[in-house]
């Protein structure tokens, strides 16, 4: 078993391991690992004292389980606010892009507040059920705990998740990398359809953070709405051990299989 989602090959190229494999087939990845790989690259750009405030991913096609190349740029440099970009490519073709606003930190403790209540902690949750035939790849590389709902329980869900492997072999993952490894799963754990009979595939993912995450566990208080025209919206409030840390939103392509 490989100890990470990716093996570094040099020249910003990474080899995907079996831990990245998504539930839809052996040749495509779950979006969690590639999202974390791009965030890892974004964290290495610009002002190291700044914090990610928003990251938007555009899914340009299935991310293959293959060798992938990461490229980055600073689209809008600044002393207080920066706009960063990253692209994940396979054989010269972009498969996933990310654009991120990063804001230099300041002391706003005196006016901090407005958060929703914290989720119950992971030690109050139970293991989330994952059927055996869906038990490999990415789903097995993450520890899943349920406070309510889950991947095969249609409806709102409160779930804790913790990656069991690093993003890149040989490097300790940051709390941001851990968070982005799992938050794409908000649409899966709160799906309102039986995903064995329906497709509910996100075309994008936007994550807003109002503070830096801490620790290993990532909580998702998730819900999905499906409209009458084949389009859905999945959202979640994201938590860590200290409480809410941000939100996610995903547009969904919904079709019967």
C-alpha positions in Angstrom: 0.0 0.0 0.0 1.4 3.4 -1.0 1.6 5.9 2.0 0.2 8.9 0.1 -2.2 10.0 -2.6 0.7 11.0 -4.8 4.4 10.2 -5.3 6.6 13.1 -6.3 8.5 12.6 -9.6 10.2 16.0 -9.8 9.5 18.9 -12.2 6.1 19.4 -10.5 4.9 16.0 -11.7 3.2 13.5 -9.4 2.2 9.9 -9.8 -1.3 9.0 -8.7 -1.6 6.0 -6.3 -4.5 3.6 -5.8 -5.6 5.8 -2.9 -6.9 8.5 -5.3 -9.3 6.1 -7.2 -12.9 7.3 -7.0 -16.1 5.2 -6.6 -17.2 5.6 -10.3 -14.4 3.5 -11.9 -10.8 2.4 -11.5 -9.4 4.9 -14.0 -10.6 8.2 -12.5 -9.9 10.0 -9.3 -12.2 11.3 -6.5 -11.9 15.1 -6.6 -10.6 15.3 -3.0 -6.9 14.3 -3.7 -6.4 16.5 -6.8 -8.0 19.4 -5.0 -5.6 19.0 -2.1 -2.6 18.7 -4.5 -3.5 22.0 -6.1 -4.0 23.7 -2.7 -0.6 22.4 -1.6 0.9 24.2 -4.6 -1.1 27.4 -4.0 0.2 27.5 -0.4 3.7 27.7 -1.8 3.0 30.9 -3.8 3.0 34.5 -2.8 3.1 35.9 0.8 3.5 33.0 3.3 1.8 35.1 6.0 -1.5 35.3 4.1 -4.4 32.8 4.5 -6.6 31.3 1.9 -10.0 33.0 1.9 -11.6 31.4 -1.1 -10.7 28.6 -3.5 -12.8 27.8 -6.6 -12.1 24.6 -8.6 -13.4 24.1 -12.1 -13.6 20.4 -13.2 -12.7 20.2 -16.9 -13.0 16.5 -17.1 -12.3 13.2 -15.3 -9.0 13.3 -13.5 -7.2 10.2 -14.6 -5.2 7.9 -12.2 -1.9 8.7 -13.9 1.1 11.0 -13.9 -0.1 14.6 -13.4 1.7 18.0 -13.7 0.9 21.0 -11.5 1.5 24.6 -12.8 0.9 27.8 -10.8 0.9 31.6 -11.2 0.2 34.8 -9.3 -2.6 36.5 -11.3 -2.9 39.5 -9.0 0.0 40.2 -6.7 -0.5 42.5 -3.7 0.7 43.4 -0.2 -2.7 42.7 1.4 -4.6 40.6 -1.1 -3.4 38.1 -3.8 -5.2 36.2 -6.5 -3.5 32.9 -7.2 -4.1 30.2 -9.9 -3.1 26.5 -10.3 -3.7 24.0 -13.0 -3.5 20.2 -13.0 -2.7 18.6 -16.4 -2.4 15.2 -17.9 -0.3 14.8 -21.0 -0.6 18.6 -21.7 -4.4 18.8 -21.2 -5.8 20.6 -18.2 -8.2 18.5 -16.2 -8.7 20.7 -13.1 -8.1 24.4 -12.3 -8.1 26.4 -9.1 -8.2 30.1 -8.4 -7.7 31.4 -4.9 -7.9 34.7 -3.0 -5.4 34.9 -0.2 -5.5 37.7 2.4 -2.7 38.8 4.7 -3.5 38.2 8.3 -4.5 40.9 10.8 -5.8 40.9 14.4 -9.6 41.0 14.3 -10.2 39.2 17.5 -12.2 42.1 18.9 -14.9 41.8 16.2 -14.7 38.0 15.5 -18.0 36.1 15.7 -21.2 35.2 13.9 -20.4 31.5 13.6 -23.0 28.8 13.6 -22.9 26.2 16.5 -20.1 23.7 16.4 -20.8 20.1 15.4 -20.6 17.4 18.1 -17.0 16.1 18.2 -15.8 13.0 16.4 -15.8 10.9 19.5 -19.6 11.1 19.6 -19.9 9.8 16.0 -20.0 6.2 14.7 -18.3 4.7 11.7 -20.1 5.6 8.4 -21.3 2.6 6.5 -19.5 2.0 3.2 -20.5 -1.1 1.2 -17.8 -3.6 0.5 -17.8 -3.1 -3.3 -17.2 0.6 -2.7 -14.7 0.1 0.0 -11.3 0.6 -1.9 -9.4 3.5 -3.3 -10.1 6.9 -1.9 -13.0 5.8 0.3 -10.7 3.4 2.1 -7.9 6.1 2.4 -10.1 8.2 4.6 -11.6 7.5 8.0 -15.4 8.3 8.0 -17.5 8.9 11.0 -21.2 9.8 11.0 -23.2 11.9 13.5 -26.2 11.7 11.2 -26.7 10.5 7.6 -24.0 9.4 5.2 -23.2 8.3 1.8 -26.0 5.8 1.4 -28.5 7.6 3.6 -30.3 10.1 1.4 -30.7 13.6 2.9 -28.8 16.0 5.1 -25.7 14.7 6.9 -23.2 15.5 9.6 -20.0 13.6 9.0 -16.4 13.8 10.2 -13.5 12.6 8.0 -9.8 12.2 8.5 -7.3 11.2 5.7 -5.2 8.2 6.6 -2.5 9.0 4.1 -0.4 12.1 3.2 -1.2 14.1 0.0 2.4 13.8 -1.3 4.7 11.0 -0.1 7.4 12.3 2.3 5.6 15.5 3.3 3.5 16.0 6.4 0.1 17.4 5.2 -1.0 20.8 6.4 -4.4 21.2 7.9 -5.5 23.0 4.7 -4.4 20.0 2.6 -6.4 17.6 4.9 -9.4 19.8 4.7 -9.4 20.0 0.9 -8.7 16.3 0.7 -12.3 15.6 1.9 -14.6 18.6 1.5 -15.6 17.7 -2.1 -17.4 14.8 -0.4 -20.1 17.1 1.0 -22.2 16.4 -2.1 -21.8 12.6 -1.7 -22.6 12.3 2.0 -25.7 14.5 1.7 -27.0 13.2 -1.7 -30.8 13.1 -2.0 -30.7 10.3 -4.6 -29.4 6.7 -4.5 -26.0 7.2 -6.1 -26.1 3.6 -7.3 -29.1 4.5 -9.5 -28.4 8.2 -10.2 -25.5 10.4 -11.2 -25.0 13.5 -9.1 -21.7 14.8 -10.2 -20.3 18.2 -9.3 -18.9 20.5 -12.1 -17.1 22.8 -9.6 -16.3 23.3 -5.9 -16.0 26.6 -4.1 -14.6 26.8 -0.5 -14.7 29.9 1.6 -12.6 29.9 4.8 -12.9 32.6 7.6 -9.9 31.2 9.5 -7.1 28.7 9.1 -8.2 25.1 9.9 -6.4 23.1 12.7 -6.0 19.5 13.4 -6.6 16.3 11.5 -10.4 15.9 11.5 -12.7 17.7 9.1 -16.4 18.0 9.7 -19.1 18.6 7.1 -22.6 19.7 8.0 -23.9 19.1 4.5 -27.2 19.4 2.6 -28.2 19.0 -1.1 -31.0 20.5 -3.0 -32.1 19.1 -6.4 -34.3 21.2 -8.8 -36.7 19.9 -11.4 -34.4 20.4 -14.4 -31.4 18.1 -13.8 -29.4 20.6 -11.7 -28.6 20.4 -8.0 -26.7 22.4 -5.4 -24.7 20.9 -2.5 -23.5 23.1 0.4 -21.9 22.5 3.7 -20.6 24.3 6.8 -17.0 23.0 7.3 -15.8 22.4 10.9 -12.6 21.4 12.6 -11.9 20.6 16.3 -12.4 24.2 17.3 -15.7 24.8 15.4 -16.9 26.2 12.1 -14.1 27.2 9.7 -15.9 27.9 6.4 -18.4 26.8 3.8 -18.5 24.9 0.5 -20.8 25.0 -2.6 -21.0 22.6 -5.6 -23.2 22.7 -8.7 -24.5 19.2 -9.5 -25.2 17.5 -12.8 -28.1 15.1 -11.9 -29.2 12.3 -14.2 -30.7 8.8 -13.8 -28.2 6.1 -14.7 
